[in-house]
């Protein structure tokens, strides 16, 4: 869109949101135009918690479907809309409720820790949820002699194993197709091209172990390797004095990082790391959503009650930190 078209579209979005008494939330991975028109931008859990405290009767969640579900869990009396219900998540789709039930039968007595990047139905079959930034704390809150089923992300699960030192964690072999595609080769090539840069790596990335290995080999100073959630990346971006920071996550994150710190150049480890599901939310669909009240998110009451308990158990452990 041209500058004039962008302003006209933004004015229309804001007018329609006011008519519908809606708050617009945008995940960090949304395209820049969506981020810039939103009332709030962040990770899914932080946005869902924030929405629960607003006076708005309607939440419009520009993200993927499990995120809108989480907002509905924490705001059961509000209307929650997503511009297209087709915006799914490859990570959340790696496990469904029947697969989880079967896994639990294989490991009776194990505690189930579910990453927030899961459907409400999977959360409902779990004992407690976690985010990428508090997964270690959540696991450490469980008695050391109790086995744990961690799902669904294998790379975050490996990170939790390394950080906790626990050998009784079974990890589901799921992955985010975008983060998994940020490969060790991408990381090594980019680091060698920018030897003085610091490195922000999302723990869902397939290259996280390689970054730790590089640091251990002395090829990359350990103090410059930071394994961070999206919220953690923003906090670190505000504090950094580095001239260049390499970022291993979905490329939509670069927009917020650049706004948080204009002095640092934020470069993607893999410039093709774009989530097609996140990008299904378009300016046109956001307008349609506000005009027509679609697509509304609903969760069966029994599922919602159980899933909400798993999320609330995490929150009672302390600050839930950053989400994805």
LONUDREN-393214 format. One record per residue (C-alpha): residue in three letters; residue number from 0; x, y, z. Coordinates in nm, 3 decimals, decimal comma. Layout:
# LONUDREN-393214
+------+-----+---------+---------+---------+
: rest :  nr :      c1 :      c2 :      c3 :
+------+-----+---------+---------+---------+
:  ALA : NUM :       X :       Y :       Z :
...
+------+-----+---------+---------+---------+
END
This chain:
# LONUDREN-393214
+------+-----+---------+---------+---------+
: rest :  nr :      c1 :      c2 :      c3 :
+------+-----+---------+---------+---------+
:  UNK :   0 :   0,000 :   0,000 :   0,000 :
:  UNK :   1 :   0,107 :   0,357 :  -0,060 :
:  UNK :   2 :   0,141 :   0,593 :   0,235 :
:  UNK :   3 :  -0,200 :   0,743 :   0,159 :
:  UNK :   4 :  -0,362 :   0,399 :   0,123 :
:  UNK :   5 :  -0,205 :   0,288 :   0,450 :
:  UNK :   6 :  -0,342 :   0,587 :   0,639 :
:  UNK :   7 :  -0,688 :   0,538 :   0,488 :
:  UNK :   8 :  -0,682 :   0,169 :   0,584 :
:  UNK :   9 :  -0,560 :   0,244 :   0,937 :
:  UNK :  10 :  -0,837 :   0,502 :   0,983 :
:  UNK :  11 :  -1,095 :   0,249 :   0,866 :
:  UNK :  12 :  -0,961 :  -0,021 :   1,099 :
:  UNK :  13 :  -0,965 :   0,210 :   1,400 :
:  UNK :  14 :  -1,314 :   0,338 :   1,325 :
:  UNK :  15 :  -1,450 :  -0,016 :   1,284 :
:  UNK :  16 :  -1,276 :  -0,127 :   1,605 :
:  UNK :  17 :  -1,436 :   0,162 :   1,794 :
:  UNK :  18 :  -1,780 :   0,068 :   1,656 :
:  UNK :  19 :  -1,734 :  -0,293 :   1,766 :
:  UNK :  20 :  -1,578 :  -0,201 :   2,102 :
:  UNK :  21 :  -1,277 :  -0,409 :   2,005 :
:  UNK :  22 :  -0,914 :  -0,420 :   2,109 :
:  UNK :  23 :  -0,675 :  -0,532 :   1,833 :
:  UNK :  24 :  -0,386 :  -0,757 :   1,932 :
:  UNK :  25 :  -0,101 :  -0,849 :   1,697 :
:  UNK :  26 :   0,164 :  -1,112 :   1,747 :
:  UNK :  27 :   0,528 :  -1,020 :   1,688 :
:  UNK :  28 :   0,533 :  -1,240 :   1,376 :
:  UNK :  29 :   0,255 :  -1,051 :   1,196 :
:  UNK :  30 :   0,337 :  -0,840 :   0,894 :
:  UNK :  31 :   0,446 :  -0,481 :   0,983 :
:  UNK :  32 :   0,122 :  -0,317 :   0,867 :
:  UNK :  33 :  -0,081 :  -0,533 :   1,106 :
:  UNK :  34 :   0,161 :  -0,468 :   1,392 :
:  UNK :  35 :   0,149 :  -0,092 :   1,334 :
:  UNK :  36 :  -0,231 :  -0,068 :   1,343 :
:  UNK :  37 :  -0,275 :  -0,290 :   1,651 :
:  UNK :  38 :  -0,347 :  -0,155 :   1,997 :
:  UNK :  39 :  -0,093 :  -0,397 :   2,143 :
:  UNK :  40 :   0,188 :  -0,609 :   1,997 :
:  UNK :  41 :   0,366 :  -0,892 :   2,174 :
:  UNK :  42 :   0,374 :  -1,266 :   2,236 :
:  UNK :  43 :   0,050 :  -1,458 :   2,260 :
:  UNK :  44 :   0,030 :  -1,514 :   2,635 :
:  UNK :  45 :   0,123 :  -1,158 :   2,727 :
:  UNK :  46 :  -0,137 :  -1,030 :   2,482 :
:  UNK :  47 :  -0,404 :  -1,266 :   2,615 :
:  UNK :  48 :  -0,339 :  -1,159 :   2,973 :
:  UNK :  49 :  -0,345 :  -0,793 :   2,874 :
:  UNK :  50 :  -0,673 :  -0,835 :   2,684 :
:  UNK :  51 :  -0,833 :  -0,987 :   2,993 :
:  UNK :  52 :  -0,773 :  -0,659 :   3,178 :
:  UNK :  53 :  -0,917 :  -0,426 :   2,913 :
:  UNK :  54 :  -1,270 :  -0,288 :   2,911 :
:  UNK :  55 :  -1,321 :  -0,388 :   2,547 :
:  UNK :  56 :  -1,599 :  -0,641 :   2,493 :
:  UNK :  57 :  -1,433 :  -0,785 :   2,181 :
:  UNK :  58 :  -1,080 :  -0,911 :   2,124 :
:  UNK :  59 :  -0,948 :  -0,929 :   1,768 :
:  UNK :  60 :  -0,641 :  -1,153 :   1,773 :
:  UNK :  61 :  -0,409 :  -1,119 :   1,475 :
:  UNK :  62 :  -0,207 :  -1,435 :   1,516 :
:  UNK :  63 :  -0,267 :  -1,807 :   1,477 :
:  UNK :  64 :  -0,563 :  -2,004 :   1,607 :
:  UNK :  65 :  -0,422 :  -2,145 :   1,932 :
:  UNK :  66 :  -0,336 :  -1,787 :   2,035 :
:  UNK :  67 :  -0,694 :  -1,673 :   1,988 :
:  UNK :  68 :  -0,805 :  -1,978 :   2,187 :
:  UNK :  69 :  -0,575 :  -1,880 :   2,473 :
:  UNK :  70 :  -0,727 :  -1,531 :   2,473 :
:  UNK :  71 :  -1,071 :  -1,690 :   2,495 :
:  UNK :  72 :  -0,957 :  -1,907 :   2,787 :
:  UNK :  73 :  -0,849 :  -1,601 :   2,983 :
:  UNK :  74 :  -1,145 :  -1,386 :   2,872 :
:  UNK :  75 :  -1,437 :  -1,633 :   2,862 :
:  UNK :  76 :  -1,702 :  -1,358 :   2,876 :
:  UNK :  77 :  -1,559 :  -1,162 :   2,584 :
:  UNK :  78 :  -1,607 :  -1,217 :   2,212 :
:  UNK :  79 :  -1,281 :  -1,332 :   2,053 :
:  UNK :  80 :  -1,233 :  -1,298 :   1,678 :
:  UNK :  81 :  -0,950 :  -1,402 :   1,448 :
:  UNK :  82 :  -0,939 :  -1,255 :   1,094 :
:  UNK :  83 :  -0,924 :  -1,606 :   0,947 :
:  UNK :  84 :  -0,975 :  -1,936 :   1,126 :
:  UNK :  85 :  -0,751 :  -2,094 :   0,861 :
:  UNK :  86 :  -0,445 :  -1,948 :   1,037 :
:  UNK :  87 :  -0,328 :  -2,264 :   1,209 :
:  UNK :  88 :   0,010 :  -2,362 :   1,353 :
:  UNK :  89 :   0,239 :  -2,639 :   1,230 :
:  UNK :  90 :   0,377 :  -2,689 :   1,582 :
:  UNK :  91 :   0,038 :  -2,712 :   1,753 :
:  UNK :  92 :  -0,075 :  -2,953 :   1,482 :
:  UNK :  93 :   0,203 :  -3,202 :   1,563 :
:  UNK :  94 :  -0,003 :  -3,341 :   1,852 :
:  UNK :  95 :  -0,376 :  -3,385 :   1,895 :
:  UNK :  96 :  -0,577 :  -3,485 :   2,198 :
:  UNK :  97 :  -0,601 :  -3,855 :   2,105 :
:  UNK :  98 :  -0,225 :  -3,878 :   2,058 :
:  UNK :  99 :  -0,170 :  -3,715 :   2,397 :
:  UNK : 100 :  -0,413 :  -3,952 :   2,568 :
:  UNK : 101 :  -0,231 :  -4,249 :   2,416 :
:  UNK : 102 :   0,106 :  -4,109 :   2,528 :
:  UNK : 103 :  -0,025 :  -4,062 :   2,881 :
:  UNK : 104 :  -0,142 :  -4,425 :   2,890 :
:  UNK : 105 :   0,213 :  -4,532 :   2,802 :
:  UNK : 106 :   0,350 :  -4,327 :   3,095 :
:  UNK : 107 :   0,103 :  -4,349 :   3,386 :
:  UNK : 108 :   0,176 :  -4,106 :   3,665 :
:  UNK : 109 :   0,386 :  -3,870 :   3,452 :
:  UNK : 110 :   0,322 :  -3,497 :   3,473 :
:  UNK : 111 :   0,223 :  -3,342 :   3,140 :
:  UNK : 112 :   0,381 :  -3,005 :   3,063 :
:  UNK : 113 :   0,229 :  -2,842 :   2,756 :
:  UNK : 114 :   0,384 :  -2,548 :   2,576 :
:  UNK : 115 :   0,126 :  -2,273 :   2,519 :
:  UNK : 116 :   0,166 :  -2,343 :   2,146 :
:  UNK : 117 :  -0,099 :  -2,614 :   2,163 :
:  UNK : 118 :  -0,472 :  -2,639 :   2,110 :
:  UNK : 119 :  -0,716 :  -2,586 :   2,395 :
:  UNK : 120 :  -0,806 :  -2,957 :   2,376 :
:  UNK : 121 :  -0,442 :  -3,056 :   2,434 :
:  UNK : 122 :  -0,406 :  -2,805 :   2,716 :
:  UNK : 123 :  -0,713 :  -2,960 :   2,876 :
:  UNK : 124 :  -0,536 :  -3,298 :   2,893 :
:  UNK : 125 :  -0,224 :  -3,142 :   3,049 :
:  UNK : 126 :  -0,126 :  -3,074 :   3,407 :
:  UNK : 127 :   0,039 :  -2,737 :   3,352 :
:  UNK : 128 :   0,134 :  -2,509 :   3,063 :
:  UNK : 129 :   0,459 :  -2,326 :   3,004 :
:  UNK : 130 :   0,608 :  -2,061 :   2,780 :
:  UNK : 131 :   0,949 :  -2,068 :   2,616 :
:  UNK : 132 :   1,087 :  -1,834 :   2,882 :
:  UNK : 133 :   0,949 :  -2,011 :   3,191 :
:  UNK : 134 :   0,959 :  -2,375 :   3,076 :
:  UNK : 135 :   1,264 :  -2,445 :   3,293 :
:  UNK : 136 :   1,098 :  -2,295 :   3,602 :
:  UNK : 137 :   0,776 :  -2,489 :   3,539 :
:  UNK : 138 :   0,965 :  -2,818 :   3,505 :
:  UNK : 139 :   1,173 :  -2,743 :   3,815 :
:  UNK : 140 :   0,851 :  -2,691 :   4,013 :
:  UNK : 141 :   0,763 :  -3,058 :   3,959 :
:  UNK : 142 :   0,914 :  -3,308 :   4,207 :
:  UNK : 143 :   1,246 :  -3,438 :   4,075 :
:  UNK : 144 :   1,139 :  -3,802 :   4,100 :
:  UNK : 145 :   0,822 :  -3,755 :   3,895 :
:  UNK : 146 :   0,854 :  -3,833 :   3,522 :
:  UNK : 147 :   0,754 :  -3,556 :   3,282 :
:  UNK : 148 :   0,596 :  -3,562 :   2,938 :
:  UNK : 149 :   0,696 :  -3,241 :   2,762 :
:  UNK : 150 :   0,514 :  -3,137 :   2,446 :
:  UNK : 151 :   0,507 :  -3,061 :   2,165 :
:  UNK : 152 :   0,835 :  -2,892 :   2,066 :
:  UNK : 153 :   1,141 :  -3,118 :   2,061 :
:  UNK : 154 :   1,393 :  -2,832 :   2,047 :
:  UNK : 155 :   1,242 :  -2,648 :   2,344 :
:  UNK : 156 :   1,225 :  -2,985 :   2,522 :
:  UNK : 157 :   1,596 :  -3,043 :   2,458 :
:  UNK : 158 :   1,668 :  -2,693 :   2,591 :
:  UNK : 159 :   1,473 :  -2,774 :   2,909 :
:  UNK : 160 :   1,663 :  -3,101 :   2,952 :
:  UNK : 161 :   1,997 :  -2,918 :   2,922 :
:  UNK : 162 :   1,898 :  -2,645 :   3,164 :
:  UNK : 163 :   1,741 :  -2,869 :   3,431 :
:  UNK : 164 :   1,975 :  -3,167 :   3,402 :
:  UNK : 165 :   1,677 :  -3,399 :   3,442 :
:  UNK : 166 :   1,690 :  -3,734 :   3,268 :
:  UNK : 167 :   1,327 :  -3,829 :   3,332 :
:  UNK : 168 :   1,176 :  -3,598 :   3,068 :
:  UNK : 169 :   1,012 :  -3,759 :   2,766 :
:  UNK : 170 :   0,986 :  -3,509 :   2,478 :
:  UNK : 171 :   0,730 :  -3,521 :   2,197 :
:  UNK : 172 :   0,896 :  -3,504 :   1,855 :
:  UNK : 173 :   0,710 :  -3,198 :   1,727 :
:  UNK : 174 :   0,850 :  -2,886 :   1,568 :
:  UNK : 175 :   0,761 :  -2,550 :   1,422 :
:  UNK : 176 :   0,834 :  -2,577 :   1,050 :
:  UNK : 177 :   0,973 :  -2,222 :   1,044 :
:  UNK : 178 :   1,205 :  -2,256 :   1,342 :
:  UNK : 179 :   1,315 :  -2,606 :   1,245 :
:  UNK : 180 :   1,419 :  -2,469 :   0,905 :
:  UNK : 181 :   1,665 :  -2,225 :   1,064 :
:  UNK : 182 :   1,943 :  -2,476 :   1,034 :
:  UNK : 183 :   2,286 :  -2,514 :   1,194 :
:  UNK : 184 :   2,433 :  -2,436 :   0,852 :
:  UNK : 185 :   2,237 :  -2,108 :   0,838 :
:  UNK : 186 :   2,366 :  -2,022 :   1,182 :
:  UNK : 187 :   2,730 :  -2,106 :   1,118 :
:  UNK : 188 :   2,738 :  -1,924 :   0,784 :
:  UNK : 189 :   2,574 :  -1,611 :   0,925 :
:  UNK : 190 :   2,793 :  -1,603 :   1,235 :
:  UNK : 191 :   3,108 :  -1,637 :   1,026 :
:  UNK : 192 :   2,988 :  -1,355 :   0,799 :
:  UNK : 193 :   2,934 :  -1,131 :   1,105 :
:  UNK : 194 :   3,201 :  -1,242 :   1,356 :
:  UNK : 195 :   3,144 :  -0,947 :   1,592 :
:  UNK : 196 :   2,766 :  -0,977 :   1,613 :
:  UNK : 197 :   2,568 :  -1,099 :   1,909 :
:  UNK : 198 :   2,308 :  -1,370 :   1,860 :
:  UNK : 199 :   1,943 :  -1,396 :   1,966 :
:  UNK : 200 :   1,809 :  -1,751 :   1,924 :
:  UNK : 201 :   1,459 :  -1,874 :   1,989 :
:  UNK : 202 :   1,467 :  -2,209 :   2,175 :
:  UNK : 203 :   1,231 :  -2,363 :   1,916 :
:  UNK : 204 :   1,509 :  -2,332 :   1,656 :
:  UNK : 205 :   1,685 :  -2,637 :   1,523 :
:  UNK : 206 :   2,010 :  -2,442 :   1,547 :
:  UNK : 207 :   1,998 :  -2,373 :   1,923 :
:  UNK : 208 :   2,220 :  -2,671 :   2,008 :
:  UNK : 209 :   2,467 :  -2,566 :   1,738 :
:  UNK : 210 :   2,493 :  -2,219 :   1,891 :
:  UNK : 211 :   2,581 :  -2,370 :   2,227 :
:  UNK : 212 :   2,834 :  -2,597 :   2,054 :
:  UNK : 213 :   2,990 :  -2,300 :   1,871 :
:  UNK : 214 :   3,023 :  -2,116 :   2,198 :
:  UNK : 215 :   3,180 :  -2,422 :   2,359 :
:  UNK : 216 :   3,432 :  -2,444 :   2,075 :
:  UNK : 217 :   3,526 :  -2,079 :   2,121 :
:  UNK : 218 :   3,401 :  -1,984 :   1,774 :
:  UNK : 219 :   3,142 :  -1,756 :   1,928 :
:  UNK : 220 :   3,187 :  -1,589 :   2,269 :
:  UNK : 221 :   2,939 :  -1,736 :   2,517 :
:  UNK : 222 :   2,835 :  -1,394 :   2,641 :
:  UNK : 223 :   2,707 :  -1,310 :   2,292 :
:  UNK : 224 :   2,481 :  -1,618 :   2,260 :
:  UNK : 225 :   2,136 :  -1,557 :   2,405 :
:  UNK : 226 :   1,858 :  -1,820 :   2,397 :
:  UNK : 227 :   1,544 :  -1,607 :   2,428 :
:  UNK : 228 :   1,167 :  -1,603 :   2,386 :
:  UNK : 229 :   1,024 :  -1,328 :   2,166 :
:  UNK : 230 :   0,953 :  -1,118 :   2,476 :
:  UNK : 231 :   1,306 :  -1,185 :   2,596 :
:  UNK : 232 :   1,443 :  -1,070 :   2,260 :
:  UNK : 233 :   1,265 :  -0,737 :   2,294 :
:  UNK : 234 :   1,399 :  -0,685 :   2,646 :
:  UNK : 235 :   1,751 :  -0,772 :   2,530 :
:  UNK : 236 :   1,719 :  -0,547 :   2,223 :
:  UNK : 237 :   1,643 :  -0,247 :   2,443 :
:  UNK : 238 :   1,956 :  -0,312 :   2,650 :
:  UNK : 239 :   2,208 :  -0,411 :   2,382 :
:  UNK : 240 :   2,488 :  -0,186 :   2,267 :
:  UNK : 241 :   2,590 :  -0,419 :   1,983 :
:  UNK : 242 :   2,608 :  -0,268 :   1,636 :
:  UNK : 243 :   2,477 :  -0,592 :   1,481 :
:  UNK : 244 :   2,255 :  -0,864 :   1,623 :
:  UNK : 245 :   2,172 :  -1,185 :   1,439 :
:  UNK : 246 :   1,819 :  -1,310 :   1,502 :
:  UNK : 247 :   1,710 :  -1,673 :   1,473 :
:  UNK : 248 :   1,331 :  -1,668 :   1,471 :
:  UNK : 249 :   1,044 :  -1,578 :   1,238 :
:  UNK : 250 :   1,135 :  -1,265 :   1,041 :
:  UNK : 251 :   0,829 :  -1,068 :   1,152 :
:  UNK : 252 :   1,013 :  -1,021 :   1,481 :
:  UNK : 253 :   1,265 :  -0,788 :   1,315 :
:  UNK : 254 :   1,005 :  -0,511 :   1,291 :
:  UNK : 255 :   0,955 :  -0,486 :   1,667 :
:  UNK : 256 :   1,326 :  -0,528 :   1,740 :
:  UNK : 257 :   1,408 :  -0,241 :   1,505 :
:  UNK : 258 :   1,148 :  -0,020 :   1,673 :
:  UNK : 259 :   1,284 :  -0,110 :   2,017 :
:  UNK : 260 :   1,640 :  -0,012 :   1,925 :
:  UNK : 261 :   1,720 :   0,201 :   1,620 :
:  UNK : 262 :   2,096 :   0,197 :   1,691 :
:  UNK : 263 :   2,142 :  -0,176 :   1,630 :
:  UNK : 264 :   2,114 :  -0,356 :   1,296 :
:  UNK : 265 :   1,902 :  -0,671 :   1,344 :
:  UNK : 266 :   1,967 :  -0,931 :   1,074 :
:  UNK : 267 :   1,787 :  -1,265 :   1,021 :
:  UNK : 268 :   1,988 :  -1,585 :   1,045 :
:  UNK : 269 :   1,754 :  -1,718 :   0,775 :
:  UNK : 270 :   1,578 :  -1,442 :   0,575 :
:  UNK : 271 :   1,328 :  -1,699 :   0,442 :
:  UNK : 272 :   1,200 :  -1,785 :   0,791 :
:  UNK : 273 :   0,846 :  -1,659 :   0,731 :
:  UNK : 274 :   0,539 :  -1,833 :   0,873 :
:  UNK : 275 :   0,272 :  -1,873 :   0,606 :
:  UNK : 276 :   0,006 :  -1,914 :   0,874 :
:  UNK : 277 :   0,093 :  -1,586 :   1,044 :
:  UNK : 278 :   0,092 :  -1,413 :   0,708 :
:  UNK : 279 :  -0,262 :  -1,535 :   0,637 :
:  UNK : 280 :  -0,378 :  -1,236 :   0,843 :
:  UNK : 281 :  -0,393 :  -0,961 :   0,581 :
:  UNK : 282 :  -0,509 :  -0,598 :   0,596 :
:  UNK : 283 :  -0,818 :  -0,693 :   0,394 :
:  UNK : 284 :  -0,912 :  -0,979 :   0,627 :
:  UNK : 285 :  -0,870 :  -0,759 :   0,934 :
:  UNK : 286 :  -1,122 :  -0,513 :   0,788 :
:  UNK : 287 :  -1,360 :  -0,800 :   0,703 :
:  UNK : 288 :  -1,326 :  -0,936 :   1,055 :
:  UNK : 289 :  -1,419 :  -0,601 :   1,210 :
:  UNK : 290 :  -1,705 :  -0,538 :   0,969 :
:  UNK : 291 :  -1,864 :  -0,883 :   0,984 :
:  UNK : 292 :  -1,759 :  -1,014 :   1,326 :
:  UNK : 293 :  -1,578 :  -1,316 :   1,188 :
:  UNK : 294 :  -1,423 :  -1,561 :   1,262 :
:  UNK : 295 :  -1,541 :  -1,608 :   1,621 :
:  UNK : 296 :  -1,349 :  -1,846 :   1,847 :
:  UNK : 297 :  -1,547 :  -2,082 :   2,070 :
:  UNK : 298 :  -1,434 :  -2,361 :   2,302 :
:  UNK : 299 :  -1,661 :  -2,624 :   2,462 :
:  UNK : 300 :  -1,713 :  -2,538 :   2,829 :
:  UNK : 301 :  -1,566 :  -2,858 :   2,969 :
:  UNK : 302 :  -1,255 :  -2,828 :   2,752 :
:  UNK : 303 :  -1,218 :  -2,460 :   2,838 :
:  UNK : 304 :  -1,242 :  -2,523 :   3,213 :
:  UNK : 305 :  -0,969 :  -2,790 :   3,209 :
:  UNK : 306 :  -0,744 :  -2,595 :   2,973 :
:  UNK : 307 :  -0,783 :  -2,279 :   3,181 :
:  UNK : 308 :  -0,669 :  -2,470 :   3,491 :
:  UNK : 309 :  -0,346 :  -2,574 :   3,314 :
:  UNK : 310 :  -0,275 :  -2,213 :   3,216 :
:  UNK : 311 :  -0,362 :  -2,079 :   3,561 :
:  UNK : 312 :  -0,134 :  -2,335 :   3,731 :
:  UNK : 313 :   0,154 :  -2,192 :   3,531 :
:  UNK : 314 :   0,059 :  -1,835 :   3,624 :
:  UNK : 315 :   0,042 :  -1,919 :   3,995 :
:  UNK : 316 :   0,405 :  -2,035 :   3,979 :
:  UNK : 317 :   0,503 :  -1,672 :   3,921 :
:  UNK : 318 :   0,536 :  -1,441 :   3,625 :
:  UNK : 319 :   0,469 :  -1,640 :   3,306 :
:  UNK : 320 :   0,736 :  -1,441 :   3,123 :
:  UNK : 321 :   0,744 :  -1,423 :   2,746 :
:  UNK : 322 :   0,533 :  -1,652 :   2,538 :
:  UNK : 323 :   0,655 :  -1,807 :   2,218 :
+------+-----+---------+---------+---------+
END
